Amino acid sequence: MATKTRRAEQPVKRPELKVGPFQGGIGVAVWQNEIQTETGTKLIRSISLAPRRYRDKQTGEWKDAASYRPGDLSALILALEKAREYCLSTPLPGEQSQDDRMQGMEVDGEIV
């Protein structure tokens, strides 16, 4: 009889920032992630979009839509702008200034 091995339980990871949910379940979340680089561990941020939710008429189950409606654009733009503002104004642990946050960003085709 095969036995199941359990993975070590990890603490629940929560986003740094959630914007929404708006009508249809649409929202944006900002996550802090750890990556390994040649120079060691580095913290970065990623942004995720919550899909539009709908109830299947046949089964009554809630499902994720694969696309958004034109009416969703205002909520998405607002949520993405709030996420952008947060990322630009809130340093990651170990960052000292806005210059640290902007390092490696492209401006007018040049890496700054």
N, C-alpha and C positions, 0 to 999 in steps of 0.2 A: 504494500500500500504506500503510495507516494505521500509525503508530508509536505505541507506548504511552509516555506520559510518566509517570515515576515521581515520586511525592511525596517530598519530603525526608524521609529516615528520621529518625524521632523516637525518643528513648530509650524503652525499655520502661517503662511506668508500672506501678508496683507499689503495692499497698495499704499504708497505714500499719500496719494491723492485720488479721490474719486469725484468725478463730475457727472451728475445724473443720479439715478436713471430719469430719463425724460419719457414722454409718451412712447409706448411701444418697447420700452426697456432699453432704449439707446443710451449709451453713456461712454465715458472715457476714463481710463485708469492709468496712473503713472506708477511704474514699478521701479524699485532699486534692485539691480542685479550685480552679482560678483562674477568677473571674468578673469581668466588667467592670461597674462601677456608675458612677453620675453622678460620684462622688468618686474614681474610679480603680479600679485592680485590687484585688480582695479575695479572700482565701483562705477557702474554706468546706469543710465536710466533707459527704460523702454516704455512705449505708450501702447496701450491696447484699446481697441474699439469694441464695445459690446454690441452684438448683433440686434437687429430688430426682432422682436418676439411676436408670434401670432399663435392663435389656437386653431388647430386642424379641425375643420368642420366635421369630418367623418369620424375621427377617433376622439376628439375632445382634448387631445394632448397639446401641450405648449411646445412649440418648435422654434428654431432659429431660422430666420430668413437669410438668404444668400446675398441680398442686396438691400439698399435703402430706397425710400421714396423721395421725390422732390421736396415734399413737406418736411422731411427729416433734416434737410441741409442746414437750416438755421440752428437747430439744436447741436448738430455735429460741429459746425463752425464755432459756436460759442464754447462748447466743451473743449475743442482742440486749442482754441485761443487761451482758455484758462490753464490748460496743461502746459502750453508754451510759456506763459507768464510764470507759472510755478517753477518750471525747469530753469528759466533764466534768472529768477530772483532768489532761489533757494540753493545754496551750495551743498554739494555732496560732502559727507564726512571726509576731512582731509583737504578740502579745497579752501583756499584763503580769500579769493577775490573773484570778481566777475571775469577777470582776465583768465583765471584758471578754468572757469566754465566755458569760455569761448575758445580755448586752445584747441586747435585742430579743426575749427569750423571754416567753411569756405565762404569768402566774401569776394564778390566780383571775379569769380573764377580762380582766386588765389587762396591757398591755405594760410590762415593766420595763426 
